[in-house]
Amino acid sequence: MSTENRGKTYTVERGATKLRAGQGLGTGLGVVIKHFADAFTKKLDSPEKTSGVFTVQYPEERLPLAEAYRNFPILLYDDASGQELCTSCFQCQRICPPQVIHMAQAKDPATGKAIPAVSAFVIEYDACMSCGLCAEVCPFDAIKMDQEFELSTDYHSGLTVDKTDLNRPISFYEKLAPTFWGEVKDGALKKLQANIKRRPGELGIAPQMLGKVPTNPETAPLELRTTT
Amino acid sequence: MLKTQELQLNIGPQHPSTHGVFRLIATIDGETVIDLKPVFGYLHRNHEQIAEVSTYIQIMPFTDRLDYFNSMANNFGYALAVEKLAGIEVPQRANYIRVLMAELTRILNHAAAIGFMLNDMGAWQTPLAFGMREREKILDLFEMASGARMMCNYFRFGGIWRDLPPEFLPQLQGLMQGLPTFFDEFERLLKQNEILLGRSVDVGILPKEVAASYSVTGPMLRASGIAYDLRRADGYSVYPELDFDIPVGAVGDVYDRFLVRLAEMRESYRILQQVIERLPETTGGHINPAMASMNKQKSLRPPPGDAYGRVESPKGELGFYLVSDGSDTPYRYKVRAPSFINLTPLGDMCRGHTVADVVVILGSIDIVMGEVDR
């Protein structure tokens, strides 16, 4: 193979395996003492440094999180109209490796036909493995990964989270991940506008925004109803 | 005359020196181990069976959880297997980023593995803190690129999840400046330490022939004197374009394994230097355009057939064997886990040593129970 000349094989140097007692220990102890002294005088705050204090006093001090950091999924709704981006297309439910996402599609009360809105949405946070596949697959950019990690609780069933607790305004996510949202913003909002037209009444409005935003007419326009 | 009697001693499954839930049944005569039987399976999570009912992309996050120290290397092996099965090309830039991640993984694994081995020798926490400090910096880089420190889920078929963020390379270059200091210091701290020499020289010798007959791979095999490295032998990804040497040991004892790991960190550093230098000139995006959307990834249906993808993970040869029947889930999925296979000669290595040495020898194998039991 042509790879033969790319590097060689060499035997590691074992050095003197019998030393005068204390010589190697002394050298090692020198390293430890240097770091012990540095721990009082230096701060390891950039990656090229190798000594100094590198721990922070959590929770008073916190390290900044990377923009890409992901913990658990959340659902987004539009700040102004209160309309949820989710259309219950079931893509995230299907791709979820541990199968912890459950949802139900909303139905038009007048016709009984399915409409692009979600009536119930549950994620079992206790079994979620934070892989981020749901956020990646979502064609409407409705499900995104949150960066909140202080979720420990002594109340286990509280970790089965429903739509009310999952909903966040778009502005919340935009602050977390400005570049990520910037990439998809235009497409997501355009799709949302098309979907709002097909949602009658209160359907599709985030529960916490009910009463604060105007609702749609009780029945969706006829020409849109037939296309569903 | 004094009559002696053999004694069966259970070490584990709940024991801090067994690196997880792992049980050793030792038959001892006084302090000397005359027989040793490893018992595992306590952490079995049905990985292979779950994979047979999951789509190809759904398996990717589960591979993170095999050897949770090296999720990037696990992703790499699995992605290679699927790409071979489905015939997907990987662009050059994606390949270089993959190698970058794989080599960072090797450095963090070896730094932690040496630390844990020293823990087992009684150097409680000090060497480990040195290793963990560097590991932490690398995990910060992983978080920046992939969104998670350990369960990265970064690789996709035909490339990677996202290109590196702009702040990644400056931070990596900072890390690269610090790494040689860390290697030198780590070596000064440990290499000639009398206690380490006393505990590791000529302990747990694994001769070449025995190592080969047990299919041992990785730093364990190289410490026994066989220069077998998949990066060279298989030449997957862009490794044939990179210069690096293969360090091997002379004796095959615990001390050689320690030295080989130290040397491999320096070799990984050399590879990283070359990758960083070439990264700006690489062509092709971070993913093959044909596979760029998640829709393509999740509906992947490879043609019927089988494929074996393997990488030199920091622990040895990590292989993924896939059989496809043309549907969206694999018909059969098998993981060749290096930790598991490297663990099998444990009995041979420990025979004739004391119980305290068993702990050190186990530490020198560098196992992760998540990978052993799957």
Contacts between the chains, C-beta under 8 A, distances in Angstrom:
chain1	res1	chain2	res2	distance
A	1	B	235	6.8
A	1	B	240	7.8
A	2	B	240	7.1
A	3	B	232	6.3
A	3	B	235	5.3
A	3	B	239	7.9
A	3	B	240	4.5
A	6	B	232	7.9
A	6	B	240	6.8
A	6	B	241	7.9
A	6	B	242	7.0
A	6	B	243	5.2
A	6	B	244	7.6
A	7	B	232	7.4
A	7	B	243	5.1
A	7	B	244	4.9
A	7	B	245	4.6
A	7	B	246	7.0
A	8	B	245	5.3
A	8	B	246	7.6
A	9	B	227	4.0
A	9	B	245	6.8
A	9	B	246	4.7
A	9	B	247	7.8
A	9	B	248	5.9
A	10	B	245	5.7
A	10	B	246	7.6
A	10	B	247	6.0
A	10	B	248	7.3
A	11	B	225	7.9
A	11	B	247	7.5
A	11	B	248	5.6
A	11	B	249	7.0
A	11	B	250	5.3
A	12	B	247	5.0
A	12	B	248	7.1
A	12	B	249	5.8
A	12	B	250	7.4
A	12	B	256	6.8
A	12	B	259	4.2
A	12	B	260	5.8
A	12	B	262	7.8
A	12	B	263	5.2
A	13	B	259	7.6
A	14	B	250	6.4
A	14	B	251	7.5
A	14	B	255	6.9
A	14	B	256	7.4
A	14	B	259	6.7
A	15	B	191	6.6
A	15	B	192	6.3
A	16	B	192	7.4
A	17	B	197	5.6
A	17	B	201	5.0
A	17	B	255	7.3
A	18	B	197	7.6
A	19	B	192	5.8
A	19	B	194	5.9
A	19	B	197	7.0
A	21	B	194	6.0
A	22	B	194	7.1
A	23	B	192	6.9
A	23	B	194	7.6
A	24	B	191	7.5
A	24	B	192	3.4
A	24	B	193	4.6
A	24	B	194	5.2
A	24	B	196	7.9
A	24	B	197	7.2
A	25	B	193	5.9
A	25	B	194	5.6
A	25	B	195	7.1
A	27	B	188	5.5
A	27	B	189	7.9
A	27	B	192	6.4
A	27	B	193	8.0
A	28	B	188	6.7
A	28	B	189	4.6
A	28	B	190	6.5
A	28	B	192	7.8
A	28	B	193	5.0
A	30	B	188	7.6
A	31	B	185	5.5
A	31	B	188	5.4
A	31	B	189	4.5
A	32	B	126	6.3
A	32	B	189	7.1
A	35	B	130	8.0
A	44	B	133	7.6
A	46	B	174	5.8
A	47	B	137	5.0
A	47	B	140	7.7
A	47	B	171	5.5
A	47	B	172	7.9
A	47	B	174	3.7
A	47	B	175	4.2
A	47	B	177	7.8
A	47	B	178	6.1
A	48	B	174	4.2
A	48	B	175	7.1
A	48	B	177	3.9
A	48	B	178	4.4
A	49	B	178	6.2
A	50	B	133	7.5
A	50	B	134	7.8
A	50	B	178	4.8
A	50	B	181	4.7
A	50	B	182	5.1
A	50	B	185	6.8
A	54	B	133	6.1
A	54	B	136	7.2
A	65	B	143	7.7
A	66	B	140	7.7
A	66	B	143	4.7
A	66	B	144	4.3
A	66	B	147	7.2
A	66	B	165	7.7
A	67	B	165	7.0
A	68	B	143	7.1
A	68	B	144	6.4
A	68	B	145	6.9
A	68	B	146	6.7
A	68	B	147	4.0
A	68	B	162	7.2
A	68	B	165	6.8
A	69	B	143	5.8
A	69	B	147	5.6
A	69	B	148	7.4
A	70	B	147	4.3
A	70	B	148	6.4
A	94	B	298	7.9
A	95	B	55	7.5
A	95	B	57	7.2
A	95	B	58	6.6
A	95	B	294	7.9
A	95	B	298	5.5
A	97	B	54	6.3
A	97	B	58	4.4
A	97	B	59	7.7
A	97	B	61	5.4
A	97	B	62	6.2
A	129	B	61	6.0
A	129	B	65	7.8
A	129	B	151	6.9
A	130	B	148	6.6
A	130	B	151	6.6
A	131	B	60	7.7
A	131	B	61	3.5
A	131	B	64	7.8
A	131	B	151	7.1
A	131	B	153	4.8
A	132	B	147	6.2
A	132	B	148	8.0
A	132	B	153	6.4
A	133	B	57	6.9
A	133	B	58	7.2
A	133	B	61	6.8
A	133	B	153	7.6
A	133	B	294	7.6
A	136	B	161	7.7
A	136	B	294	4.8
A	137	B	294	4.5
A	137	B	295	7.5
A	137	B	298	6.3
A	145	B	147	7.1
